[in-house]
């Protein structure tokens, strides 16, 4: 993907990055899909905790664990984040 390295670099100063891989092809036909596994690895090279998730349960477990020690959780998404928005997570943050 044309923006993969820049994307990883832009997240180099955060505490952690949880990469949700929806396993859905991109709609941007001029670009390849992000390599989600590689993105997590690239971010980790900056010393930032980063893992790829393909299922909601492990993602939620990590979110819950990190929320106990980190003050702010920011979710960037253009999809449903493995069903996160449809889960009880939304009720918990209201």
C-alpha positions as CSV (number, residue, x, y, z in Angstrom):
1,X,0.0,0.0,0.0
2,X,1.3,3.4,-0.9
3,X,0.7,4.8,2.6
4,X,1.8,1.9,4.8
5,X,5.1,3.3,6.0
6,X,3.7,6.8,6.6
7,X,0.8,5.3,8.5
8,X,3.2,3.4,10.8
9,X,5.4,6.4,11.3
10,X,2.4,8.6,12.2
11,X,1.7,6.2,15.1
12,X,5.3,6.1,16.4
13,X,4.7,8.2,19.5
14,X,1.6,6.6,20.9
15,X,1.4,4.1,23.8
16,X,-0.2,1.3,21.8
17,X,-1.9,0.4,18.6
18,X,-4.3,-2.4,18.1
19,X,-4.7,-3.2,14.4
20,X,-8.1,-4.7,13.5
21,X,-7.9,-6.7,10.3
22,X,-11.4,-7.0,8.8
23,X,-10.2,-9.3,6.0
24,X,-12.3,-7.2,3.6
25,X,-10.9,-6.0,0.3
26,X,-10.4,-2.2,0.0
27,X,-12.9,-0.2,-2.1
28,X,-10.0,2.1,-3.2
29,X,-9.3,0.2,-6.4
30,X,-6.1,2.1,-7.2
31,X,-4.5,0.8,-4.0
32,X,-3.7,-2.6,-2.5
33,X,-5.0,-3.5,0.9
34,X,-2.9,-2.6,3.9
35,X,-0.7,-5.5,5.1
36,X,-2.2,-5.4,8.6
37,X,0.4,-7.9,10.0
38,X,3.2,-5.9,8.6
39,X,1.7,-2.6,9.8
40,X,1.6,-4.0,13.4
41,X,5.3,-5.1,13.0
42,X,6.3,-1.7,11.6
43,X,4.7,0.1,14.4
44,X,6.3,-2.3,16.9
45,X,9.7,-1.3,15.5
46,X,9.2,2.2,16.9
47,X,8.9,0.6,20.4
48,X,5.1,0.9,20.4
49,X,3.0,-2.1,21.6
50,X,1.2,-3.2,18.5
51,X,-0.7,-6.4,17.5
52,X,-3.0,-7.4,14.7
53,X,-6.5,-8.8,15.5
54,X,-8.8,-10.7,13.3
55,X,-11.5,-11.6,15.9
56,X,-13.5,-9.4,18.3
57,X,-12.9,-11.4,21.5
58,X,-9.1,-11.0,21.7
59,X,-9.4,-7.4,20.6
60,X,-11.9,-6.6,23.4
61,X,-9.7,-8.4,25.9
62,X,-6.7,-6.3,25.0
63,X,-8.8,-3.1,24.9
64,X,-10.1,-3.9,28.4
65,X,-6.6,-4.6,29.7
66,X,-5.1,-1.4,28.2
67,X,-8.0,0.7,29.4
68,X,-7.0,0.0,33.0
69,X,-3.6,1.6,32.6
70,X,-3.9,4.0,29.7
71,X,-6.0,7.2,30.0
72,X,-7.3,7.7,26.4
73,X,-8.5,5.2,23.9
74,X,-8.9,6.4,20.3
75,X,-10.5,4.2,17.7
76,X,-9.8,5.1,14.1
77,X,-12.1,3.2,11.8
78,X,-13.9,3.3,8.5
79,X,-15.5,-0.1,9.1
80,X,-17.1,-1.9,12.1
81,X,-13.7,-2.9,13.7
82,X,-14.5,-6.7,13.8
83,X,-18.0,-5.9,15.2
84,X,-16.8,-3.6,18.0
85,X,-19.4,-1.0,17.3
86,X,-22.2,-3.6,17.4
87,X,-21.0,-5.1,20.7
88,X,-21.6,-4.1,24.3
89,X,-18.5,-2.0,24.1
90,X,-20.5,1.0,22.8
91,X,-22.8,0.7,25.8
92,X,-19.8,0.6,28.2
93,X,-18.4,3.9,26.8
94,X,-21.6,5.9,27.0
